[in-house]
């Protein structure tokens, strides 16, 4: 059995990063999700968050890539939301396997 392919979300906004191991190579889709979320955050949050995510996610060809995109997108949003709450957790990377 394959060990999987790791994607990494670096720490941002004072919130820890995350490493996720996928059964297939979903790095590109994951990174697209992270980038789109950051674009949404940087552009005065133009448009509805859910609409922005769904419109781009649905362009991906397979379910696993769509899931990776969602995880990347929502992970980046999560980092920002937690930074707004002034989380006092030390910045550290965690690992997940999906």
C-alpha positions as CSV (number, residue, x, y, z in Angstrom):
1,X,0.0,0.0,0.0
2,X,1.3,3.5,-0.9
3,X,2.2,5.9,1.9
4,X,0.3,8.7,0.1
5,X,1.2,12.2,-1.0
6,X,1.7,15.0,1.5
7,X,0.3,18.5,1.1
8,X,1.4,21.3,3.4
9,X,-0.3,24.4,4.5
10,X,2.3,26.7,6.1
11,X,1.5,28.6,9.3
12,X,-0.2,31.9,8.5
13,X,-1.8,34.8,10.5
14,X,-0.2,33.4,13.7
15,X,-2.1,30.1,13.3
16,X,-0.3,26.7,12.9
17,X,0.1,25.0,9.6
18,X,-1.1,21.5,8.7
19,X,0.3,18.6,6.8
20,X,-2.2,16.3,5.1
21,X,-1.5,12.9,3.5
22,X,-3.7,12.0,0.6
23,X,-4.2,8.6,-1.0
24,X,-3.4,10.3,-4.4
25,X,-1.5,13.4,-5.6
26,X,-3.9,16.2,-4.7
27,X,-1.2,18.9,-4.1
28,X,-2.3,21.1,-7.1
29,X,-6.0,21.1,-6.1
30,X,-5.1,21.7,-2.4
31,X,-2.8,24.6,-3.3
32,X,-5.5,26.0,-5.7
33,X,-7.9,26.1,-2.8
34,X,-5.4,27.8,-0.5
35,X,-4.6,30.4,-3.2
36,X,-8.3,31.1,-3.9
37,X,-9.1,31.6,-0.2
38,X,-6.1,34.0,0.1
39,X,-7.3,35.9,-2.9
40,X,-10.8,36.2,-1.4
41,X,-9.3,37.4,1.9
42,X,-7.0,39.9,0.2
43,X,-9.7,41.4,-2.0
44,X,-12.0,42.8,0.6
45,X,-14.0,39.6,0.6
46,X,-15.7,40.2,-2.6
47,X,-18.6,37.9,-3.3
48,X,-20.1,35.2,-1.2
49,X,-17.5,32.9,0.3
50,X,-19.5,29.7,-0.5
51,X,-20.2,30.8,-4.1
52,X,-16.5,31.5,-4.8
53,X,-15.5,28.2,-3.4
54,X,-18.2,26.1,-5.2
55,X,-17.7,27.8,-8.5
56,X,-14.0,26.9,-8.6
57,X,-14.2,23.5,-6.9
58,X,-16.7,22.2,-9.4
59,X,-14.2,22.8,-12.2
60,X,-12.0,20.0,-10.9
61,X,-12.4,16.6,-12.6
62,X,-12.6,14.1,-9.7
63,X,-14.0,13.8,-6.2
64,X,-10.7,13.5,-4.4
65,X,-9.4,16.7,-6.1
66,X,-12.5,18.6,-5.2
67,X,-12.2,17.4,-1.6
68,X,-8.5,18.5,-1.5
69,X,-9.5,21.9,-2.9
70,X,-12.2,22.3,-0.2
71,X,-9.7,21.3,2.5
72,X,-7.1,23.8,1.3
73,X,-9.6,26.6,0.9
74,X,-11.3,26.1,4.3
75,X,-8.0,25.5,6.1
76,X,-6.7,28.9,4.9
77,X,-10.0,30.6,6.0
78,X,-9.8,28.7,9.3
79,X,-6.3,30.2,9.9
80,X,-7.6,33.7,9.4
81,X,-10.7,33.2,11.5
82,X,-8.6,31.8,14.4
83,X,-6.2,34.7,14.1
84,X,-9.1,37.1,14.5
85,X,-10.1,35.3,17.8
86,X,-6.5,36.0,19.1
87,X,-5.8,32.3,19.7
88,X,-3.0,31.9,22.1
89,X,-1.9,28.5,20.9
90,X,1.8,28.3,19.9
91,X,2.4,28.1,16.2
92,X,3.2,24.5,15.3
93,X,2.5,22.2,12.4
94,X,0.0,19.3,12.8
95,X,-0.3,16.2,10.6
96,X,-3.5,14.6,9.3
97,X,-4.0,11.6,7.1
98,X,-7.1,11.5,4.8
